[in-house]
């Protein structure tokens, strides 16, 4: 029994250490990238600290909702080869893809006014452009920190 408890504690401890992913300054690497993203949004959108906090609250909520919608679609269709779908499956795929786009549009319609309330419409309409500008910068920052997205093992395709 003691060996089992010791094993569980050891595994939990190793998971905790792995999850921290500290950089050379002792900061959590994910937090470093988040802070960098925060500064990029602040600079590129010319936001005050108060505007930035309000914006990021809404923006992060939107990103979580968007991720959920996309994840649902990917879970259903990731393992299927889109080049070899039957007519029925292809039609279902098409309908799901359209539903995904409609859900994305609904999220934009829901969150754009909230973003505009936080930072004003003139800055809100620039958010997508700024996202596209900072994405490569964030990826480069993550690469310099050797921060890699953990991938789930891929299922083998049937031959």
N, C-alpha and C positions, 0 to 999 in steps of 0.2 A: 504494500500500500504506500509506503514511504517513497519507493522508487517511482511509482506512478505520479505522485504529487510532485516530486522533484522534477520529473520529466515535463509535466505540465508547466511548472514555474519556469523551467529553463526555456521551453519553447515560447512561452509568453514573453519572457525577457528578451529573447532574440528577435521576436517580432517587433517589440517596442524599440529596440535599438535600430533595426532595419527601417522602421517607419520614420525615424527622426531625420535621417539623411542630412547630417550637418555639413555645412561648408567649412572652409578653413577658419573663418571668423567665429564659428560656433553657432551661426544662425541656421535655422531650418531652411533648406534650399527652396522649398515651396514658398515659404514666406518671403524669401528674397525676390523670387519671380513675381509674387503678388505685389510686393512693394514697388518693384520696377514698373509693373503694369499700372499701378496707381499713379506713379510719377509721370508716366507717358500720357495717360489720359489727362492729368492735370495740366501738363505743358501743352499738348496738342489741341485741347479744347479751351485753354485759357480759363481754368476753373479756380475759384477760391477754395479754401479748405472746406468751408461749409457746403458749397455747391458740390464739391467732389464727394464728400461723405453721402449727401443725399442722392447723387447720381449713382454711386457705386452700390448703394442699398437696392435701388430699383434695377440697375443693370445686372447685378449678380442674381437677383431673383428671376429676372428674365432668362438669363443664361441657364439656370437650373431647370426651368420649365422647358426651354428649348431642347436641352440635353435629354430630358425625359421623353419628349415626343420623338426625337430622332432615334433614341435608343430602342424604343418600341418597334419602330420600323426595321431597324437593323437586326434586332433579335429574330424577327420573323423571316427576313429575307437573306441574311448574311450567309447562311449555309447552302443556299440554293444558287445554282449556276444560271444566271439570267439569260445566257445564250441558248439554254436547252430547256426552256419552260414550255409546258403544254399550253394550248390556247386558253384553257380555263385558268391556269396559274398565271399566265401572262396578263390576262385581263384583271385578275385579282391584284397582281403586282402594280399594274397601272392605276387601279382604283386606290390602292394603298399609297402610292406615290403622290397622287393628286390630293388625297386626304392629308398627307404629310405637309404638302405645300399650303393647303388651306389652314392647317393648324399653325404653321409658321406665320402665315399672314394674320391670323387671329391674335397671335401673341404680339406681333408688331402693333396691331391696332389697340391692343390692351395696354402695352407698356410705353408706347411712344408719348401719349399724353402725360404719363407719370414722369417720364424722363424730362419732358418739356417743362413740367411744373418745377422740377428740380434745377434745371439749368437754362431754361428758355428754348424756344423753338429754333432760333438761329443756330444754337449749338447742337440741339437734338438732331437736326437733319444732317449734321456732319458726323454723327457717331459711327455710322457704317463705314464711311471713308476712313475715319481714324482707326477703326478696328482693323481694316485691311492694311493700313500702314504699320500698325504696331505688332501685328501677328508675327511677321518674320523677325522682328526685333526680340519678341518674347521667346520665340523658338531658338534664336541665337543665344540668348541669355541662358535658357535652360540647357543648351548644348555646352556652353562654357562651364556650367556647374555640373555637367555630366548627369543631368536629371532626365531620366527616361521614363516615358509613359509605360506602365506595366501592361503587357498585353496578355490576354487570355490565350491559352493554347488553341490553335486552329484545329477544327475538325477535318479529318481527312476526307477528301472527295471520293465518292464511289466511282470506280472505273467501269 
